[in-house]
Amino acid sequence: MCLSIPSQVVEIHADEHAVTVDTMGVRRKVSSHLMGEPLSVGDYVLIHIGFVMNKIDEDAAMESLALYKEIVDKLEGEPI
């Protein structure tokens, strides 16, 4: 099973068909070759193996990010 964390587009690299995204504070460049629609800075997207797969609305992204943060917070308190 693969979990995709919503990521926010922070930079467009049109000449490379790529975007830089922020995923919970971590930034990385990913390919936008598979996107049929244009992306804009501020859009929320889901990524799989380095490719933007689809765009999601901000409300859905915020709800998912809140749940991921809750999971991370709980795991940080657990012994390894």
TORPA-4810 file (N, C-alpha, C, O; in nm, 3 decimals):
<nodes>
NODE_1_0.085_-0.117_0.000_0.000_0.000_0.000_0.090_0.124_0.000_0.195_0.127_0.063_M
NODE_2_0.045_0.224_-0.071_0.122_0.349_-0.081_0.037_0.463_-0.026_-0.079_0.478_-0.064_C
NODE_3_0.095_0.541_0.062_0.027_0.659_0.113_0.089_0.782_0.049_0.211_0.797_0.044_L
NODE_4_0.003_0.869_0.000_0.052_0.992_-0.062_0.013_1.110_0.026_-0.105_1.134_0.051_S
NODE_5_0.112_1.182_0.072_0.090_1.298_0.157_0.071_1.419_0.067_0.151_1.443_-0.022_I
NODE_6_-0.035_1.497_0.090_-0.054_1.617_0.008_0.068_1.709_0.016_0.125_1.731_0.123_P
NODE_7_0.105_1.760_-0.100_0.220_1.848_-0.111_0.178_1.976_-0.180_0.094_1.973_-0.271_S
NODE_8_0.234_2.089_-0.138_0.198_2.217_-0.199_0.305_2.259_-0.299_0.425_2.256_-0.269_Q
NODE_9_0.259_2.299_-0.417_0.351_2.348_-0.520_0.405_2.483_-0.476_0.328_2.575_-0.446_V
NODE_10_0.539_2.496_-0.471_0.602_2.622_-0.429_0.683_2.687_-0.539_0.721_2.804_-0.529_V
NODE_11_0.711_2.610_-0.647_0.787_2.666_-0.758_0.756_2.584_-0.883_0.741_2.462_-0.877_E
NODE_12_0.747_2.654_-0.997_0.721_2.589_-1.126_0.850_2.591_-1.208_0.918_2.694_-1.216_I
NODE_13_0.884_2.478_-1.269_0.999_2.468_-1.359_0.946_2.423_-1.495_0.964_2.308_-1.535_H
NODE_14_0.879_2.514_-1.565_0.810_2.480_-1.690_0.903_2.421_-1.794_0.865_2.329_-1.867_A
NODE_15_1.025_2.472_-1.802_1.120_2.422_-1.902_1.161_2.277_-1.877_1.210_2.210_-1.968_D
NODE_16_1.142_2.229_-1.753_1.178_2.092_-1.716_1.056_2.003_-1.697_1.071_1.884_-1.667_E
NODE_17_0.935_2.058_-1.713_0.811_1.985_-1.682_0.820_1.930_-1.539_0.796_1.812_-1.514_H
NODE_18_0.855_2.021_-1.447_0.871_1.982_-1.307_0.822_2.095_-1.217_0.806_2.209_-1.259_A
NODE_19_0.799_2.059_-1.092_0.761_2.157_-0.990_0.837_2.123_-0.863_0.875_2.008_-0.841_V
NODE_20_0.860_2.224_-0.780_0.912_2.200_-0.645_0.791_2.203_-0.553_0.708_2.293_-0.559_T
NODE_21_0.784_2.101_-0.466_0.673_2.091_-0.372_0.725_2.093_-0.229_0.841_2.060_-0.202_V
NODE_22_0.638_2.132_-0.139_0.667_2.128_0.004_0.575_2.022_0.065_0.453_2.033_0.060_D
NODE_23_0.638_1.919_0.122_0.564_1.811_0.186_0.596_1.813_0.335_0.698_1.759_0.378_T
NODE_24_0.509_1.876_0.411_0.527_1.885_0.557_0.665_1.939_0.592_0.731_1.888_0.683_M
NODE_25_0.708_2.044_0.521_0.834_2.110_0.552_0.953_2.061_0.472_1.061_2.120_0.481_G
NODE_26_0.937_1.955_0.395_1.045_1.901_0.313_1.018_1.939_0.168_0.911_1.912_0.114_V
NODE_27_1.116_2.003_0.105_1.100_2.046_-0.035_1.178_1.955_-0.127_1.289_1.911_-0.096_R
NODE_28_1.116_1.925_-0.244_1.184_1.846_-0.345_1.123_1.874_-0.481_1.008_1.916_-0.492_R
NODE_29_1.201_1.850_-0.583_1.156_1.870_-0.720_1.098_1.738_-0.771_1.158_1.632_-0.754_K
NODE_30_0.979_1.744_-0.833_0.913_1.626_-0.888_0.866_1.656_-1.030_0.849_1.772_-1.068_V
NODE_31_0.844_1.552_-1.106_0.802_1.565_-1.244_0.653_1.596_-1.254_0.572_1.543_-1.178_S
NODE_32_0.618_1.683_-1.348_0.477_1.711_-1.376_0.439_1.661_-1.515_0.336_1.702_-1.570_S
NODE_33_0.520_1.572_-1.573_0.494_1.518_-1.707_0.358_1.450_-1.718_0.296_1.456_-1.824_H
NODE_34_0.310_1.386_-1.613_0.185_1.310_-1.621_0.060_1.394_-1.597_-0.052_1.343_-1.609_L
NODE_35_0.077_1.520_-1.563_-0.039_1.607_-1.537_-0.098_1.658_-1.667_-0.027_1.712_-1.752_M
NODE_36_-0.228_1.640_-1.683_-0.296_1.689_-1.802_-0.335_1.834_-1.792_-0.361_1.899_-1.894_G
NODE_37_-0.338_1.887_-1.671_-0.376_2.026_-1.650_-0.258_2.103_-1.592_-0.172_2.045_-1.525_E
NODE_38_-0.253_2.233_-1.619_-0.141_2.312_-1.566_-0.148_2.325_-1.414_-0.256_2.323_-1.355_P
NODE_39_-0.032_2.339_-1.352_-0.023_2.360_-1.208_0.020_2.502_-1.180_0.089_2.565_-1.260_L
NODE_40_-0.021_2.552_-1.065_0.016_2.687_-1.021_0.076_2.679_-0.882_0.047_2.587_-0.806_S
NODE_41_0.159_2.777_-0.849_0.211_2.788_-0.713_0.091_2.798_-0.618_-0.002_2.875_-0.642_V
NODE_42_0.095_2.719_-0.512_-0.014_2.717_-0.415_-0.106_2.597_-0.430_-0.179_2.564_-0.337_G
NODE_43_-0.103_2.530_-0.547_-0.186_2.410_-0.566_-0.138_2.299_-0.474_-0.020_2.292_-0.439_D
NODE_44_-0.231_2.213_-0.435_-0.197_2.092_-0.359_-0.206_1.973_-0.452_-0.301_1.961_-0.530_Y
NODE_45_-0.107_1.886_-0.444_-0.099_1.771_-0.533_-0.065_1.645_-0.455_-0.019_1.650_-0.341_V
NODE_46_-0.090_1.531_-0.520_-0.048_1.401_-0.467_0.060_1.348_-0.560_0.050_1.359_-0.682_L
NODE_47_0.163_1.289_-0.501_0.280_1.245_-0.574_0.298_1.094_-0.554_0.275_1.041_-0.446_I
NODE_48_0.340_1.027_-0.661_0.373_0.885_-0.653_0.502_0.863_-0.731_0.512_0.902_-0.848_H
NODE_49_0.599_0.803_-0.669_0.732_0.774_-0.724_0.792_0.890_-0.805_0.847_0.870_-0.913_I
NODE_50_0.779_1.011_-0.750_0.842_1.127_-0.810_0.762_1.197_-0.918_0.813_1.288_-0.984_G
NODE_51_0.637_1.155_-0.938_0.551_1.217_-1.038_0.425_1.274_-0.973_0.364_1.208_-0.888_F
NODE_52_0.387_1.395_-1.012_0.258_1.448_-0.968_0.151_1.367_-1.038_0.150_1.356_-1.160_V
NODE_53_0.060_1.308_-0.959_-0.045_1.224_-1.017_-0.176_1.300_-1.034_-0.246_1.280_-1.133_M
NODE_54_-0.208_1.386_-0.938_-0.331_1.464_-0.949_-0.329_1.581_-0.852_-0.251_1.586_-0.757_N
NODE_55_-0.418_1.674_-0.881_-0.433_1.793_-0.797_-0.553_1.768_-0.705_-0.651_1.707_-0.747_K
NODE_56_-0.544_1.815_-0.580_-0.656_1.802_-0.487_-0.690_1.940_-0.433_-0.608_2.032_-0.435_I
NODE_57_-0.813_1.953_-0.384_-0.852_2.086_-0.333_-0.791_2.110_-0.195_-0.754_2.017_-0.124_D
NODE_58_-0.782_2.236_-0.160_-0.713_2.277_-0.037_-0.778_2.218_0.087_-0.707_2.178_0.180_E
NODE_59_-0.912_2.212_0.092_-0.979_2.157_0.210_-0.941_2.011_0.234_-0.913_1.972_0.347_D
NODE_60_-0.941_1.932_0.127_-0.902_1.791_0.140_-0.756_1.779_0.183_-0.722_1.694_0.265_A
NODE_61_-0.671_1.864_0.128_-0.529_1.862_0.164_-0.510_1.895_0.312_-0.436_1.827_0.382_A
NODE_62_-0.578_1.999_0.359_-0.564_2.040_0.499_-0.615_1.931_0.594_-0.556_1.908_0.700_M
NODE_63_-0.723_1.865_0.556_-0.777_1.757_0.640_-0.677_1.641_0.648_-0.651_1.588_0.756_E
NODE_64_-0.621_1.602_0.534_-0.523_1.494_0.533_-0.397_1.531_0.610_-0.345_1.450_0.688_S
NODE_65_-0.347_1.653_0.591_-0.226_1.696_0.661_-0.247_1.700_0.812_-0.155_1.667_0.887_L
NODE_66_-0.365_1.738_0.856_-0.395_1.738_1.000_-0.390_1.596_1.056_-0.339_1.574_1.166_A
NODE_67_-0.441_1.500_0.980_-0.437_1.360_1.025_-0.294_1.307_1.027_-0.255_1.238_1.122_L
NODE_68_-0.216_1.338_0.925_-0.075_1.295_0.923_0.001_1.356_1.040_0.083_1.288_1.102_Y
NODE_69_-0.024_1.482_1.071_0.044_1.547_1.183_0.008_1.479_1.314_0.093_1.458_1.400_K
NODE_70_-0.119_1.444_1.328_-0.163_1.373_1.449_-0.091_1.238_1.462_-0.049_1.201_1.572_E
NODE_71_-0.076_1.166_1.352_-0.006_1.037_1.354_0.141_1.057_1.392_0.194_0.985_1.477_I
NODE_72_0.206_1.156_1.331_0.347_1.184_1.360_0.364_1.221_1.506_0.457_1.173_1.572_V
NODE_73_0.277_1.306_1.558_0.285_1.348_1.698_0.274_1.228_1.792_0.346_1.220_1.891_D
NODE_74_0.183_1.136_1.761_0.165_1.018_1.847_0.286_0.925_1.838_0.329_0.869_1.938_K
NODE_75_0.340_0.908_1.717_0.455_0.821_1.700_0.579_0.875_1.768_0.662_0.798_1.817_L
NODE_76_0.594_1.006_1.772_0.711_1.066_1.837_0.714_1.038_1.986_0.822_1.040_2.046_E
NODE_77_0.600_1.012_2.045_0.594_0.981_2.187_0.612_0.833_2.219_0.620_0.795_2.336_G
NODE_78_0.618_0.750_2.116_0.631_0.605_2.135_0.777_0.563_2.141_0.860_0.621_2.072_E
NODE_79_0.808_0.464_2.223_0.945_0.411_2.224_0.972_0.335_2.094_0.881_0.279_2.033_P
NODE_80_1.097_0.334_2.054_1.135_0.267_1.929_1.151_0.118_1.951_1.182_0.045_1.858_I
</nodes>
